Amino acid sequence: SVARAQVQQEPSLETTEGTGINITCSHPKIQGTDWIHWYRHLPGRGLEFLVSAHKGLKELPEIAGKLLVSADRRSSA
């Protein structure tokens, strides 16, 4: 999966506490059985797993966020 994924995403985004951001990821070569995994890497901390999804909307109450996978599965945000 990783070799063919060709994920495109901003390398980093900054915000102030309490201000929301929208992070979009493009994965145009995703296959039907591939899952989408999101992680975050905060400054000075290790990589943190957030969520896995195949399609649809997933709420992430622990970080006051949500993951939306597009209908064609070629992007997520």
N, CA, C, O and CB atoms as a CASP TS submission, in Angstrom:
PFRMAT TS
TARGET T0000
AUTHOR 0000-0000-0000
METHOD Language model
MODEL 1
PARENT N/A
ATOM      1  N   SER     1       0.821  -1.201   0.000  1.00  0.00           N
ATOM      2  CA  SER     1       0.000   0.000   0.000  1.00  0.00           C
ATOM      3  C   SER     1       0.858   1.256   0.000  1.00  0.00           C
ATOM      4  O   SER     1       0.624   2.180  -0.778  1.00  0.00           O
ATOM      5  CB  SER     1      -0.931   0.003   1.202  1.00  0.00           C
ATOM      6  N   VAL     2       1.853   1.280   0.878  1.00  0.00           N
ATOM      7  CA  VAL     2       2.643   2.499   1.028  1.00  0.00           C
ATOM      8  C   VAL     2       3.339   2.868  -0.271  1.00  0.00           C
ATOM      9  O   VAL     2       3.394   4.045  -0.626  1.00  0.00           O
ATOM     10  CB  VAL     2       3.670   2.333   2.141  1.00  0.00           C
ATOM     11  N   ALA     3       3.866   1.897  -0.977  1.00  0.00           N
ATOM     12  CA  ALA     3       4.623   2.172  -2.201  1.00  0.00           C
ATOM     13  C   ALA     3       3.755   2.817  -3.276  1.00  0.00           C
ATOM     14  O   ALA     3       4.243   3.659  -4.030  1.00  0.00           O
ATOM     15  CB  ALA     3       5.235   0.888  -2.737  1.00  0.00           C
ATOM     16  N   ARG     4       2.505   2.447  -3.363  1.00  0.00           N
ATOM     17  CA  ARG     4       1.657   2.980  -4.425  1.00  0.00           C
ATOM     18  C   ARG     4       0.769   4.130  -3.968  1.00  0.00           C
ATOM     19  O   ARG     4       0.067   4.727  -4.785  1.00  0.00           O
ATOM     20  CB  ARG     4       0.801   1.885  -4.982  1.00  0.00           C
ATOM     21  N   ALA     5       0.789   4.449  -2.677  1.00  0.00           N
ATOM     22  CA  ALA     5      -0.166   5.409  -2.128  1.00  0.00           C
ATOM     23  C   ALA     5      -0.034   6.803  -2.735  1.00  0.00           C
ATOM     24  O   ALA     5      -1.043   7.426  -3.065  1.00  0.00           O
ATOM     25  CB  ALA     5       0.006   5.497  -0.640  1.00  0.00           C
ATOM     26  N   GLN     6       1.181   7.298  -2.887  1.00  0.00           N
ATOM     27  CA  GLN     6       1.409   8.634  -3.444  1.00  0.00           C
ATOM     28  C   GLN     6       0.516   9.674  -2.765  1.00  0.00           C
ATOM     29  O   GLN     6      -0.253  10.376  -3.421  1.00  0.00           O
ATOM     30  CB  GLN     6       1.155   8.631  -4.959  1.00  0.00           C
ATOM     31  N   VAL     7       0.633   9.754  -1.471  1.00  0.00           N
ATOM     32  CA  VAL     7      -0.161  10.694  -0.683  1.00  0.00           C
ATOM     33  C   VAL     7       0.396  12.102  -0.842  1.00  0.00           C
ATOM     34  O   VAL     7       1.610  12.303  -0.814  1.00  0.00           O
ATOM     35  CB  VAL     7      -0.180  10.285   0.806  1.00  0.00           C
ATOM     36  N   GLN     8      -0.492  13.071  -1.007  1.00  0.00           N
ATOM     37  CA  GLN     8      -0.106  14.473  -1.128  1.00  0.00           C
ATOM     38  C   GLN     8      -0.777  15.260  -0.016  1.00  0.00           C
ATOM     39  O   GLN     8      -1.996  15.223   0.157  1.00  0.00           O
ATOM     40  CB  GLN     8      -0.488  15.047  -2.523  1.00  0.00           C
ATOM     41  N   GLN     9       0.061  15.979   0.738  1.00  0.00           N
ATOM     42  CA  GLN     9      -0.450  16.695   1.897  1.00  0.00           C
ATOM     43  C   GLN     9       0.512  17.823   2.245  1.00  0.00           C
ATOM     44  O   GLN     9       1.707  17.742   1.960  1.00  0.00           O
ATOM     45  CB  GLN     9      -0.643  15.738   3.106  1.00  0.00           C
ATOM     46  N   GLU    10      -0.023  18.886   2.868  1.00  0.00           N
ATOM     47  CA  GLU    10       0.849  19.937   3.373  1.00  0.00           C
ATOM     48  C   GLU    10       1.813  19.311   4.380  1.00  0.00           C
ATOM     49  O   GLU    10       1.387  18.496   5.199  1.00  0.00           O
ATOM     50  CB  GLU    10       0.022  21.100   4.023  1.00  0.00           C
ATOM     51  N   PRO    11       3.104  19.671   4.343  1.00  0.00           N
ATOM     52  CA  PRO    11       4.055  19.066   5.286  1.00  0.00           C
ATOM     53  C   PRO    11       3.787  19.456   6.731  1.00  0.00           C
ATOM     54  O   PRO    11       4.078  18.680   7.641  1.00  0.00           O
ATOM     55  CB  PRO    11       5.464  19.458   4.919  1.00  0.00           C
ATOM     56  N   SER    12       3.235  20.650   6.957  1.00  0.00           N
ATOM     57  CA  SER    12       2.887  21.053   8.320  1.00  0.00           C
ATOM     58  C   SER    12       1.899  22.223   8.264  1.00  0.00           C
ATOM     59  O   SER    12       1.813  22.951   7.275  1.00  0.00           O
ATOM     60  CB  SER    12       4.166  21.445   9.130  1.00  0.00           C
ATOM     61  N   LEU    13       1.174  22.369   9.345  1.00  0.00           N
ATOM     62  CA  LEU    13       0.253  23.495   9.507  1.00  0.00           C
ATOM     63  C   LEU    13       0.370  23.992  10.939  1.00  0.00           C
ATOM     64  O   LEU    13       0.613  23.208  11.856  1.00  0.00           O
ATOM     65  CB  LEU    13      -1.226  23.088   9.169  1.00  0.00           C
ATOM     66  N   GLU    14       0.198  25.281  11.127  1.00  0.00           N
ATOM     67  CA  GLU    14       0.257  25.867  12.462  1.00  0.00           C
ATOM     68  C   GLU    14      -1.048  26.553  12.783  1.00  0.00           C
ATOM     69  O   GLU    14      -1.719  27.097  11.905  1.00  0.00           O
ATOM     70  CB  GLU    14       1.419  26.855  12.577  1.00  0.00           C
ATOM     71  N   THR    15      -1.401  26.519  14.067  1.00  0.00           N
ATOM     72  CA  THR    15      -2.576  27.234  14.543  1.00  0.00           C
ATOM     73  C   THR    15      -2.340  27.607  15.994  1.00  0.00           C
ATOM     74  O   THR    15      -1.404  27.113  16.622  1.00  0.00           O
ATOM     75  CB  THR    15      -3.872  26.381  14.383  1.00  0.00           C
ATOM     76  N   THR    16      -3.173  28.465  16.520  1.00  0.00           N
ATOM     77  CA  THR    16      -3.099  28.789  17.937  1.00  0.00           C
ATOM     78  C   THR    16      -4.147  27.963  18.666  1.00  0.00           C
ATOM     79  O   THR    16      -5.129  27.522  18.069  1.00  0.00           O
ATOM     80  CB  THR    16      -3.311  30.317  18.185  1.00  0.00           C
ATOM     81  N   GLU    17      -3.935  27.760  19.937  1.00  0.00           N
ATOM     82  CA  GLU    17      -4.852  26.949  20.726  1.00  0.00           C
ATOM     83  C   GLU    17      -6.265  27.513  20.649  1.00  0.00           C
ATOM     84  O   GLU    17      -6.479  28.713  20.814  1.00  0.00           O
ATOM     85  CB  GLU    17      -4.387  26.873  22.185  1.00  0.00           C
ATOM     86  N   GLY    18      -7.215  26.636  20.398  1.00  0.00           N
ATOM     87  CA  GLY    18      -8.613  27.033  20.309  1.00  0.00           C
ATOM     88  C   GLY    18      -9.069  27.425  18.914  1.00  0.00           C
ATOM     89  O   GLY    18     -10.256  27.662  18.687  1.00  0.00           O
ATOM     90  N   THR    19      -8.119  27.494  17.968  1.00  0.00           N
ATOM     91  CA  THR    19      -8.468  27.838  16.593  1.00  0.00           C
ATOM     92  C   THR    19      -8.371  26.590  15.726  1.00  0.00           C
ATOM     93  O   THR    19      -7.317  25.957  15.659  1.00  0.00           O
ATOM     94  CB  THR    19      -7.545  28.961  16.046  1.00  0.00           C
ATOM     95  N   GLY    20      -9.455  26.238  15.070  1.00  0.00           N
ATOM     96  CA  GLY    20      -9.495  25.025  14.259  1.00  0.00           C
ATOM     97  C   GLY    20      -8.783  25.178  12.926  1.00  0.00           C
ATOM     98  O   GLY    20      -8.647  26.285  12.405  1.00  0.00           O
ATOM     99  N   ILE    21      -8.332  24.063  12.384  1.00  0.00           N
ATOM    100  CA  ILE    21      -7.740  24.027  11.052  1.00  0.00           C
ATOM    101  C   ILE    21      -8.324  22.849  10.291  1.00  0.00           C
ATOM    102  O   ILE    21      -8.826  21.896  10.887  1.00  0.00           O
ATOM    103  CB  ILE    21      -6.190  23.927  11.126  1.00  0.00           C
ATOM    104  N   ASN    22      -8.253  22.924   8.975  1.00  0.00           N
ATOM    105  CA  ASN    22      -8.701  21.835   8.115  1.00  0.00           C
ATOM    106  C   ASN    22      -7.488  21.323   7.350  1.00  0.00           C
ATOM    107  O   ASN    22      -6.866  22.068   6.593  1.00  0.00           O
ATOM    108  CB  ASN    22      -9.841  22.301   7.135  1.00  0.00           C
ATOM    109  N   ILE    23      -7.156  20.067   7.546  1.00  0.00           N
ATOM    110  CA  ILE    23      -6.013  19.453   6.882  1.00  0.00           C
ATOM    111  C   ILE    23      -6.548  18.476   5.842  1.00  0.00           C
ATOM    112  O   ILE    23      -7.291  17.553   6.175  1.00  0.00           O
ATOM    113  CB  ILE    23      -5.068  18.733   7.909  1.00  0.00           C
ATOM    114  N   THR    24      -6.173  18.678   4.597  1.00  0.00           N
ATOM    115  CA  THR    24      -6.638  17.827   3.512  1.00  0.00           C
ATOM    116  C   THR    24      -5.505  16.962   2.992  1.00  0.00           C
ATOM    117  O   THR    24      -4.363  17.407   2.876  1.00  0.00           O
ATOM    118  CB  THR    24      -7.227  18.669   2.380  1.00  0.00           C
ATOM    119  N   CYS    25      -5.837  15.737   2.687  1.00  0.00           N
ATOM    120  CA  CYS    25      -4.864  14.787   2.159  1.00  0.00           C
ATOM    121  C   CYS    25      -5.437  14.167   0.887  1.00  0.00           C
ATOM    122  O   CYS    25      -6.582  13.715   0.865  1.00  0.00           O
ATOM    123  CB  CYS    25      -4.514  13.685   3.215  1.00  0.00           C
ATOM    124  N   SER    26      -4.633  14.153  -0.161  1.00  0.00           N
ATOM    125  CA  SER    26      -5.042  13.568  -1.433  1.00  0.00           C
ATOM    126  C   SER    26      -4.352  12.220  -1.606  1.00  0.00           C
ATOM    127  O   SER    26      -3.141  12.106  -1.416  1.00  0.00           O
ATOM    128  CB  SER    26      -4.708  14.518  -2.619  1.00  0.00           C
ATOM    129  N   HIS    27      -5.121  11.210  -1.965  1.00  0.00           N
ATOM    130  CA  HIS    27      -4.567   9.876  -2.214  1.00  0.00           C
ATOM    131  C   HIS    27      -5.259   9.311  -3.465  1.00  0.00           C
ATOM    132  O   HIS    27      -6.107   8.425  -3.362  1.00  0.00           O
ATOM    133  CB  HIS    27      -4.769   8.920  -0.959  1.00  0.00           C
ATOM    134  N   PRO    28      -4.888   9.832  -4.649  1.00  0.00           N
ATOM    135  CA  PRO    28      -5.583   9.520  -5.892  1.00  0.00           C
ATOM    136  C   PRO    28      -5.449   8.076  -6.358  1.00  0.00           C
ATOM    137  O   PRO    28      -6.260   7.621  -7.165  1.00  0.00           O
ATOM    138  CB  PRO    28      -5.088  10.409  -6.957  1.00  0.00           C
ATOM    139  N   LYS    29      -4.461   7.349  -5.878  1.00  0.00           N
ATOM    140  CA  LYS    29      -4.275   5.971  -6.345  1.00  0.00           C
ATOM    141  C   LYS    29      -4.736   4.941  -5.332  1.00  0.00           C
ATOM    142  O   LYS    29      -4.318   3.784  -5.388  1.00  0.00           O
ATOM    143  CB  LYS    29      -2.827   5.729  -6.677  1.00  0.00           C
ATOM    144  N   ILE    30      -5.592   5.349  -4.406  1.00  0.00           N
ATOM    145  CA  ILE    30      -6.061   4.430  -3.375  1.00  0.00           C
ATOM    146  C   ILE    30      -6.824   3.268  -4.012  1.00  0.00           C
ATOM    147  O   ILE    30      -7.545   3.448  -4.993  1.00  0.00           O
ATOM    148  CB  ILE    30      -6.953   5.168  -2.353  1.00  0.00           C
ATOM    149  N   GLN    31      -6.659   2.100  -3.451  1.00  0.00           N
ATOM    150  CA  GLN    31      -7.335   0.895  -3.921  1.00  0.00           C
ATOM    151  C   GLN    31      -8.550   0.608  -3.033  1.00  0.00           C
ATOM    152  O   GLN    31      -8.657   1.128  -1.923  1.00  0.00           O
ATOM    153  CB  GLN    31      -6.360  -0.317  -3.927  1.00  0.00           C
ATOM    154  N   GLY    32      -9.440  -0.207  -3.527  1.00  0.00           N
ATOM    155  CA  GLY    32     -10.692  -0.489  -2.824  1.00  0.00           C
ATOM    156  C   GLY    32     -10.551  -1.078  -1.444  1.00  0.00           C
ATOM    157  O   GLY    32     -11.417  -0.860  -0.598  1.00  0.00           O
ATOM    158  N   THR    33      -9.479  -1.825  -1.184  1.00  0.00           N
ATOM    159  CA  THR    33      -9.309  -2.462   0.118  1.00  0.00           C
ATOM    160  C   THR    33      -8.409  -1.672   1.056  1.00  0.00           C
ATOM    161  O   THR    33      -8.240  -2.055   2.213  1.00  0.00           O
ATOM    162  CB  THR    33      -8.752  -3.841  -0.060  1.00  0.00           C
ATOM    163  N   ASP    34      -7.826  -0.569   0.573  1.00  0.00           N
ATOM    164  CA  ASP    34      -6.917   0.232   1.398  1.00  0.00           C
ATOM    165  C   ASP    34      -7.673   1.021   2.460  1.00  0.00           C
ATOM    166  O   ASP    34      -8.765   1.532   2.212  1.00  0.00           O
ATOM    167  CB  ASP    34      -6.108   1.186   0.522  1.00  0.00           C
ATOM    168  N   TRP    35      -7.084   1.111   3.629  1.00  0.00           N
ATOM    169  CA  TRP    35      -7.602   1.942   4.709  1.00  0.00           C
ATOM    170  C   TRP    35      -6.786   3.216   4.766  1.00  0.00           C
ATOM    171  O   TRP    35      -5.626   3.239   4.354  1.00  0.00           O
ATOM    172  CB  TRP    35      -7.563   1.195   6.071  1.00  0.00           C
ATOM    173  N   ILE    36      -7.389   4.271   5.273  1.00  0.00           N
ATOM    174  CA  ILE    36      -6.732   5.560   5.432  1.00  0.00           C
ATOM    175  C   ILE    36      -6.406   5.720   6.916  1.00  0.00           C
ATOM    176  O   ILE    36      -7.283   5.586   7.770  1.00  0.00           O
ATOM    177  CB  ILE    36      -7.636   6.744   4.903  1.00  0.00           C
ATOM    178  N   HIS    37      -5.151   6.004   7.211  1.00  0.00           N
ATOM    179  CA  HIS    37      -4.691   6.161   8.592  1.00  0.00           C
ATOM    180  C   HIS    37      -4.182   7.584   8.776  1.00  0.00           C
ATOM    181  O   HIS    37      -3.371   8.068   7.986  1.00  0.00           O
ATOM    182  CB  HIS    37      -3.576   5.119   8.943  1.00  0.00           C
ATOM    183  N   TRP    38      -4.657   8.246   9.811  1.00  0.00           N
ATOM    184  CA  TRP    38      -4.213   9.603  10.122  1.00  0.00           C
ATOM    185  C   TRP    38      -3.442   9.596  11.438  1.00  0.00           C
ATOM    186  O   TRP    38      -3.825   8.947  12.411  1.00  0.00           O
ATOM    187  CB  TRP    38      -5.419  10.579  10.198  1.00  0.00           C
ATOM    188  N   TYR    39      -2.338  10.345  11.427  1.00  0.00           N
ATOM    189  CA  TYR    39      -1.488  10.526  12.602  1.00  0.00           C
ATOM    190  C   TYR    39      -1.243  12.015  12.770  1.00  0.00           C
ATOM    191  O   TYR    39      -1.455  12.792  11.839  1.00  0.00           O
ATOM    192  CB  TYR    39      -0.136   9.740  12.468  1.00  0.00           C
ATOM    193  N   ARG    40      -0.802  12.408  13.939  1.00  0.00           N
ATOM    194  CA  ARG    40      -0.319  13.776  14.104  1.00  0.00           C
ATOM    195  C   ARG    40       1.026  13.742  14.819  1.00  0.00           C
ATOM    196  O   ARG    40       1.325  12.831  15.591  1.00  0.00           O
ATOM    197  CB  ARG    40      -1.345  14.645  14.893  1.00  0.00           C
ATOM    198  N   HIS    41       1.812  14.749  14.538  1.00  0.00           N
ATOM    199  CA  HIS    41       3.133  14.881  15.143  1.00  0.00           C
ATOM    200  C   HIS    41       3.264  16.299  15.668  1.00  0.00           C
ATOM    201  O   HIS    41       3.592  17.221  14.921  1.00  0.00           O
ATOM    202  CB  HIS    41       4.272  14.546  14.121  1.00  0.00           C
ATOM    203  N   LEU    42       3.008  16.465  16.940  1.00  0.00           N
ATOM    204  CA  LEU    42       3.090  17.778  17.557  1.00  0.00           C
ATOM    205  C   LEU    42       4.542  18.107  17.877  1.00  0.00           C
ATOM    206  O   LEU    42       5.329  17.198  18.141  1.00  0.00           O
ATOM    207  CB  LEU    42       2.226  17.838  18.830  1.00  0.00           C
ATOM    208  N   PRO    43       4.915  19.373  17.861  1.00  0.00           N
ATOM    209  CA  PRO    43       6.308  19.758  18.148  1.00  0.00           C
ATOM    210  C   PRO    43       6.785  19.196  19.483  1.00  0.00           C
ATOM    211  O   PRO    43       6.108  19.320  20.503  1.00  0.00           O
ATOM    212  CB  PRO    43       6.447  21.285  18.153  1.00  0.00           C
ATOM    213  N   GLY    44       7.952  18.580  19.457  1.00  0.00           N
ATOM    214  CA  GLY    44       8.545  18.055  20.678  1.00  0.00           C
ATOM    215  C   GLY    44       7.932  16.771  21.189  1.00  0.00           C
ATOM    216  O   GLY    44       8.258  16.333  22.292  1.00  0.00           O
ATOM    217  N   ARG    45       7.050  16.155  20.417  1.00  0.00           N
ATOM    218  CA  ARG    45       6.387  14.917  20.846  1.00  0.00           C
ATOM    219  C   ARG    45       6.519  13.861  19.768  1.00  0.00           C
ATOM    220  O   ARG    45       6.890  14.162  18.634  1.00  0.00           O
ATOM    221  CB  ARG    45       4.896  15.168  21.170  1.00  0.00           C
ATOM    222  N   GLY    46       6.215  12.627  20.124  1.00  0.00           N
ATOM    223  CA  GLY    46       6.273  11.533  19.174  1.00  0.00           C
ATOM    224  C   GLY    46       5.052  11.492  18.278  1.00  0.00           C
ATOM    225  O   GLY    46       4.082  12.218  18.492  1.00  0.00           O
ATOM    226  N   LEU    47       5.111  10.641  17.279  1.00  0.00           N
ATOM    227  CA  LEU    47       3.995  10.449  16.363  1.00  0.00           C
ATOM    228  C   LEU    47       2.820   9.837  17.117  1.00  0.00           C
ATOM    229  O   LEU    47       3.004   8.899  17.892  1.00  0.00           O
ATOM    230  CB  LEU    47       4.407   9.553  15.168  1.00  0.00           C
ATOM    231  N   GLU    48       1.620  10.357  16.898  1.00  0.00           N
ATOM    232  CA  GLU    48       0.423   9.898  17.602  1.00  0.00           C
ATOM    233  C   GLU    48      -0.635   9.447  16.598  1.00  0.00           C
ATOM    234  O   GLU    48      -1.052  10.216  15.732  1.00  0.00           O
ATOM    235  CB  GLU    48      -0.139  11.015  18.515  1.00  0.00           C
ATOM    236  N   PHE    49      -1.065   8.189  16.726  1.00  0.00           N
ATOM    237  CA  PHE    49      -2.132   7.666  15.868  1.00  0.00           C
ATOM    238  C   PHE    49      -3.443   8.336  16.244  1.00  0.00           C
ATOM    239  O   PHE    49      -3.761   8.466  17.426  1.00  0.00           O
ATOM    240  CB  PHE    49      -2.248   6.118  15.993  1.00  0.00           C
ATOM    241  N   LEU    50      -4.213   8.764  15.233  1.00  0.00           N
ATOM    242  CA  LEU    50      -5.512   9.395  15.481  1.00  0.00           C
ATOM    243  C   LEU    50      -6.682   8.501  15.100  1.00  0.00           C
ATOM    244  O   LEU    50      -7.578   8.268  15.911  1.00  0.00           O
ATOM    245  CB  LEU    50      -5.607  10.694  14.722  1.00  0.00           C
ATOM    246  N   VAL    51      -6.678   7.994  13.852  1.00  0.00           N
ATOM    247  CA  VAL    51      -7.865   7.277  13.384  1.00  0.00           C
ATOM    248  C   VAL    51      -7.555   6.501  12.100  1.00  0.00           C
ATOM    249  O   VAL    51      -6.675   6.882  11.329  1.00  0.00           O
ATOM    250  CB  VAL    51      -9.031   8.260  13.147  1.00  0.00           C
ATOM    251  N   SER    52      -8.282   5.424  11.888  1.00  0.00           N
ATOM    252  CA  SER    52      -8.292   4.698  10.616  1.00  0.00           C
ATOM    253  C   SER    52      -9.712   4.734  10.083  1.00  0.00           C
ATOM    254  O   SER    52     -10.672   4.671  10.851  1.00  0.00           O
ATOM    255  CB  SER    52      -7.783   3.217  10.783  1.00  0.00           C
ATOM    256  N   ALA    53      -9.844   4.834   8.770  1.00  0.00           N
ATOM    257  CA  ALA    53     -11.179   4.856   8.171  1.00  0.00           C
ATOM    258  C   ALA    53     -11.119   4.271   6.770  1.00  0.00           C
ATOM    259  O   ALA    53     -10.075   4.288   6.119  1.00  0.00           O
ATOM    260  CB  ALA    53     -11.749   6.296   8.135  1.00  0.00           C
ATOM    261  N   HIS    54     -12.236   3.760   6.323  1.00  0.00           N
ATOM    262  CA  HIS    54     -12.352   3.245   4.959  1.00  0.00           C
ATOM    263  C   HIS    54     -13.204   4.186   4.117  1.00  0.00           C
ATOM    264  O   HIS    54     -12.916   4.413   2.942  1.00  0.00           O
ATOM    265  CB  HIS    54     -12.957   1.824   4.959  1.00  0.00           C
ATOM    266  N   LYS    55     -14.266   4.738   4.733  1.00  0.00           N
ATOM    267  CA  LYS    55     -15.143   5.694   4.048  1.00  0.00           C
ATOM    268  C   LYS    55     -15.983   6.429   5.079  1.00  0.00           C
ATOM    269  O   LYS    55     -16.044   6.036   6.244  1.00  0.00           O
ATOM    270  CB  LYS    55     -16.054   4.977   3.009  1.00  0.00           C
ATOM    271  N   GLY    56     -16.626   7.496   4.638  1.00  0.00           N
ATOM    272  CA  GLY    56     -17.576   8.212   5.479  1.00  0.00           C
ATOM    273  C   GLY    56     -16.955   9.182   6.458  1.00  0.00           C
ATOM    274  O   GLY    56     -15.849   9.680   6.246  1.00  0.00           O
ATOM    275  N   LEU    57     -17.681   9.447   7.533  1.00  0.00           N
ATOM    276  CA  LEU    57     -17.308  10.433   8.543  1.00  0.00           C
ATOM    277  C   LEU    57     -17.054   9.739   9.872  1.00  0.00           C
ATOM    278  O   LEU    57     -17.838   8.891  10.298  1.00  0.00           O
ATOM    279  CB  LEU    57     -18.405  11.506   8.695  1.00  0.00           C
ATOM    280  N   LYS    58     -15.953  10.103  10.526  1.00  0.00           N
ATOM    281  CA  LYS    58     -15.658   9.588  11.860  1.00  0.00           C
ATOM    282  C   LYS    58     -15.424  10.753  12.793  1.00  0.00           C
ATOM    283  O   LYS    58     -14.611  11.633  12.510  1.00  0.00           O
ATOM    284  CB  LYS    58     -14.431   8.644  11.842  1.00  0.00           C
ATOM    285  N   GLU    59     -16.131  10.760  13.900  1.00  0.00           N
ATOM    286  CA  GLU    59     -15.944  11.790  14.923  1.00  0.00           C
ATOM    287  C   GLU    59     -14.733  11.421  15.783  1.00  0.00           C
ATOM    288  O   GLU    59     -14.497  10.249  16.080  1.00  0.00           O
ATOM    289  CB  GLU    59     -17.228  11.947  15.807  1.00  0.00           C
ATOM    290  N   LEU    60     -13.971  12.446  16.175  1.00  0.00           N
ATOM    291  CA  LEU    60     -12.798  12.259  17.032  1.00  0.00           C
ATOM    292  C   LEU    60     -12.938  13.158  18.256  1.00  0.00           C
ATOM    293  O   LEU    60     -12.272  14.189  18.342  1.00  0.00           O
ATOM    294  CB  LEU    60     -11.472  12.573  16.257  1.00  0.00           C
ATOM    295  N   PRO    61     -13.793  12.782  19.198  1.00  0.00           N
ATOM    296  CA  PRO    61     -14.076  13.667  20.332  1.00  0.00           C
ATOM    297  C   PRO    61     -12.848  13.971  21.192  1.00  0.00           C
ATOM    298  O   PRO    61     -12.777  15.038  21.802  1.00  0.00           O
ATOM    299  CB  PRO    61     -15.143  13.051  21.195  1.00  0.00           C
ATOM    300  N   GLU    62     -11.886  13.056  21.249  1.00  0.00           N
ATOM    301  CA  GLU    62     -10.722  13.270  22.107  1.00  0.00           C
ATOM    302  C   GLU    62      -9.835  14.421  21.628  1.00  0.00           C
ATOM    303  O   GLU    62      -9.048  14.959  22.406  1.00  0.00           O
ATOM    304  CB  GLU    62      -9.905  12.002  22.183  1.00  0.00           C
ATOM    305  N   ILE    63      -9.957  14.799  20.358  1.00  0.00           N
ATOM    306  CA  ILE    63      -9.207  15.955  19.855  1.00  0.00           C
ATOM    307  C   ILE    63     -10.146  17.006  19.261  1.00  0.00           C
ATOM    308  O   ILE    63      -9.707  17.901  18.539  1.00  0.00           O
ATOM    309  CB  ILE    63      -8.181  15.509  18.798  1.00  0.00           C
ATOM    310  N   ALA    64     -11.432  16.892  19.566  1.00  0.00           N
ATOM    311  CA  ALA    64     -12.450  17.821  19.060  1.00  0.00           C
ATOM    312  C   ALA    64     -12.356  17.958  17.543  1.00  0.00           C
ATOM    313  O   ALA    64     -12.357  19.065  17.003  1.00  0.00           O
ATOM    314  CB  ALA    64     -12.299  19.202  19.725  1.00  0.00           C
ATOM    315  N   GLY    65     -12.274  16.814  16.869  1.00  0.00           N
ATOM    316  CA  GLY    65     -12.156  16.840  15.418  1.00  0.00           C
ATOM    317  C   GLY    65     -12.992  15.778  14.753  1.00  0.00           C
ATOM    318  O   GLY    65     -13.719  15.031  15.406  1.00  0.00           O
ATOM    319  N   LYS    66     -12.876  15.724  13.443  1.00  0.00           N
ATOM    320  CA  LYS    66     -13.556  14.683  12.677  1.00  0.00           C
ATOM    321  C   LYS    66     -12.771  14.402  11.410  1.00  0.00           C
ATOM    322  O   LYS    66     -12.060  15.267  10.899  1.00  0.00           O
ATOM    323  CB  LYS    66     -15.009  15.096  12.339  1.00  0.00           C
ATOM    324  N   LEU    67     -12.905  13.202  10.917  1.00  0.00           N
ATOM    325  CA  LEU    67     -12.276  12.793   9.662  1.00  0.00           C
ATOM    326  C   LEU    67     -13.377  12.510   8.656  1.00  0.00           C
ATOM    327  O   LEU    67     -14.309  11.754   8.932  1.00  0.00           O
ATOM    328  CB  LEU    67     -11.356  11.539   9.859  1.00  0.00           C
ATOM    329  N   LEU    68     -13.259  13.123   7.489  1.00  0.00           N
ATOM    330  CA  LEU    68     -14.215  12.885   6.416  1.00  0.00           C
ATOM    331  C   LEU    68     -13.466  12.324   5.219  1.00  0.00           C
ATOM    332  O   LEU    68     -12.526  12.938   4.715  1.00  0.00           O
ATOM    333  CB  LEU    68     -14.979  14.189   6.037  1.00  0.00           C
ATOM    334  N   VAL    69     -13.894  11.144   4.770  1.00  0.00           N
ATOM    335  CA  VAL    69     -13.332  10.526   3.567  1.00  0.00           C
ATOM    336  C   VAL    69     -14.315  10.781   2.433  1.00  0.00           C
ATOM    337  O   VAL    69     -15.505  10.492   2.564  1.00  0.00           O
ATOM    338  CB  VAL    69     -13.069   8.978   3.768  1.00  0.00           C
ATOM    339  N   SER    70     -13.824  11.322   1.318  1.00  0.00           N
ATOM    340  CA  SER    70     -14.696  11.645   0.189  1.00  0.00           C
ATOM    341  C   SER    70     -15.364  10.384  -0.364  1.00  0.00           C
ATOM    342  O   SER    70     -14.885   9.270  -0.148  1.00  0.00           O
ATOM    343  CB  SER    70     -13.896  12.351  -0.919  1.00  0.00           C
ATOM    344  N   ALA    71     -16.456  10.571  -1.068  1.00  0.00           N
ATOM    345  CA  ALA    71     -17.216   9.439  -1.621  1.00  0.00           C
ATOM    346  C   ALA    71     -16.362   8.565  -2.532  1.00  0.00           C
ATOM    347  O   ALA    71     -16.508   7.343  -2.530  1.00  0.00           O
ATOM    348  CB  ALA    71     -18.429   9.947  -2.392  1.00  0.00           C
ATOM    349  N   ASP    72     -15.474   9.178  -3.311  1.00  0.00           N
ATOM    350  CA  ASP    72     -14.616   8.386  -4.199  1.00  0.00           C
ATOM    351  C   ASP    72     -13.344   7.899  -3.513  1.00  0.00           C
ATOM    352  O   ASP    72     -12.532   7.203  -4.122  1.00  0.00           O
ATOM    353  CB  ASP    72     -14.247   9.200  -5.418  1.00  0.00           C
ATOM    354  N   ARG    73     -13.173   8.271  -2.229  1.00  0.00           N
ATOM    355  CA  ARG    73     -12.063   7.849  -1.383  1.00  0.00           C
ATOM    356  C   ARG    73     -10.703   8.402  -1.824  1.00  0.00           C
ATOM    357  O   ARG    73      -9.666   7.940  -1.348  1.00  0.00           O
ATOM    358  CB  ARG    73     -12.004   6.354  -1.355  1.00  0.00           C
ATOM    359  N   ARG    74     -10.700   9.374  -2.719  1.00  0.00           N
ATOM    360  CA  ARG    74      -9.433   9.904  -3.211  1.00  0.00           C
ATOM    361  C   ARG    74      -8.903  11.075  -2.398  1.00  0.00           C
ATOM    362  O   ARG    74      -7.816  11.588  -2.666  1.00  0.00           O
ATOM    363  CB  ARG    74      -9.586  10.324  -4.631  1.00  0.00           C
ATOM    364  N   SER    75      -9.672  11.492  -1.409  1.00  0.00           N
ATOM    365  CA  SER    75      -9.173  12.525  -0.502  1.00  0.00           C
ATOM    366  C   SER    75      -9.832  12.351   0.872  1.00  0.00           C
ATOM    367  O   SER    75     -10.900  11.756   1.010  1.00  0.00           O
ATOM    368  CB  SER    75      -9.452  13.953  -1.077  1.00  0.00           C
ATOM    369  N   SER    76      -9.159  12.886   1.857  1.00  0.00           N
ATOM    370  CA  SER    76      -9.702  12.888   3.212  1.00  0.00           C
ATOM    371  C   SER    76      -9.288  14.195   3.873  1.00  0.00           C
ATOM    372  O   SER    76      -8.328  14.848   3.462  1.00  0.00           O
ATOM    373  CB  SER    76      -9.203  11.645   4.038  1.00  0.00           C
ATOM    374  N   ALA    77     -10.029  14.552   4.894  1.00  0.00           N
ATOM    375  CA  ALA    77      -9.739  15.823   5.588  1.00  0.00           C
ATOM    376  C   ALA    77     -10.171  15.720   7.040  1.00  0.00           C
ATOM    377  O   ALA    77     -10.017  16.676   7.800  1.00  0.00           O
ATOM    378  CB  ALA    77     -10.458  17.022   4.894  1.00  0.00           C
TER
END
